[in-house]
Amino acid sequence: MVDAQKNYFRVIPAVFLILVRNNKILLLRRTNTGHMDGHYSMIAGHLEPGETLREAMQREAKEESSVSVALDDLELSSIDHRVVDERVNYFFVARKWEGEPQNLEPKKCDDLSWFNLANLPENTIYYIREAIENYKKNKRYSDFS
C-alpha cells in the first residue's frame, strides 16, 4: 500500500503588499537573501504560527517599511500558485495606510522606490510582474508550473 500522505502538496504560503499611489507602485530590490537578489519585489513575508494571512501582511508591512495598515484596509488582489516550488502567494492591496515607507531591512533590501505602473524595472521578479498585471486587469488567479 502506498502512503498517500507522501504525495500531498506541502504548500508554503507567502503574503505580498501592493502599495499604489499616484499611479506608482512601491517596490524593493532584494539583496543578501539567497533568492532573486538584485531583483525587485514587494514588501512580503511568510506566516508565523497562529497568524491569518492579513495579520501576516500587516506585520510584514510594519517590520519592513514602518507602514501601518489596518486589517480591514487589506484587500485580497490575487493569488498565484507556483507548482514547481510548492508556493502559494497572496497579494494584498492596501487601500489606505499610515506612514511613509522606509527601508527598515537594509541588509535584505538595497533600494525601496516608487515606480510607474506602466514602466516597471526590467529586473522585476517574474511573478511580481505577473501580480502587478493581474492587479491592473483585476485578474484574481495565476499559476506557474
N, C-alpha and C positions, 0 to 999 in steps of 0.2 A: 504494500500500500504506500502510495506517495504521500508525503507530508504536505498537504495543501498549503499550510501556513508559510512554507518556504517560498511560495510563489506570490504571496501577497505583495502588493505595491506598498513600499515604505516611504510615504510622502514626507518631504521636508518643506514646510510652509515658510514663506517669507513675505514681508509686507514692504511696500514702496509708496512713497508720498509724492503726489503730483501737486506742486505749488505753482500756480499761474497768476501773474498779474501783468496788466498792460500788454497782453499777448506774448509774454515771455515766460519761460519755464525755468525753474531753478534746477541746475544740475551740478553734480560734484564729480571731480576726477579722482579716481581711486589710485592709491599708492601704498606699497608695502603690505598688501593684503593677501597676495598669492592668487588672486582671482581677478582677471581682466584689469590689472594695473595699467595706468596710462589711458584708460577709457572712462568716458562719462557715464554716470549712473544717476540715481536719485537718492534722497535720504531713504534708508532702508535698514532692515534687520530681520532677526528671527524672533519667534515667540519664546518667552520664558514660561516655565511651568505655571499653570493656572491663569494665564493671560488669554483674553479674547484677541481676535485679530485687530480690532480697533484700539484696544488698550496697548498692544504692542506698537502699533503705529504712533499712538500718542507719545509713548515713552521714547521711541527712537527719534521722533522729531525734536523732543526736548534735549535728549542726550547728544545728538549730532549737530544741532543747529541753534539751540535755545528757543526755537519756535514753540509756542503753546497753542495747542488745538483742542477744543472741546470735543468729546466723543461724538456728540450729535452733529458736529460740523465735518465729520469724516464720512464721505460718501464713496461707496464702492464704485470704482470706474470700470475695472475689468479684471479678469483672471486669465493667467496663462499657465498652461501645463507643459513643462519641459520633460517629456517622456524619457529622454536619454539619460538624464541625471536625477530622475525621480523628484522633481521640484514642482511645486505649485506656488505661483506668485500672485499676490493680491495687491492690486494697485488702487490706492485711495486718493481721492481729490479732497483737499482741504478747501472748503468753500469760504472760510474765513479763519484767520489765525491772529495771534498776538506776537509781537516781537519782530525784529529784523534778523533774518537768518545770518548766522555767524558760523565759521568753521571751528567747531569745538573738538574735532578729532584730527589735528594736523598730521599725526603720524599715519593716518589711513586715507587722508584726503589732502591733495595739494592745490586744489582750486575749487571754489564754490562761486558760481556765477549764474546770471540770468541770460538765457539765450532765446532768440526769437523762435516761436513755434514752427515757423516755416523755414528756418535756417539752422538746423542742429549741427553741432560739431561732427566732422567726419568720423571721429573716434568715439562715437556714442555706441554703447553696447547694443547688439542687435535686438535683444528682447526689450530693452528700454525704448529703442526707436519704435519698435512694434507697439508697445504700450502707449506711446505718445500718439501714434497714428490712430490707434483704437480710441483713445480719448477724443481726438478731433472728429472721428467718424461716429462716435457713440456706439462703438462695437464692444461687446461685453466679454468675448472669449477668443483665445487663440491657443493653438498647441504647436509644439515643435517636437520632431522625433529625430 
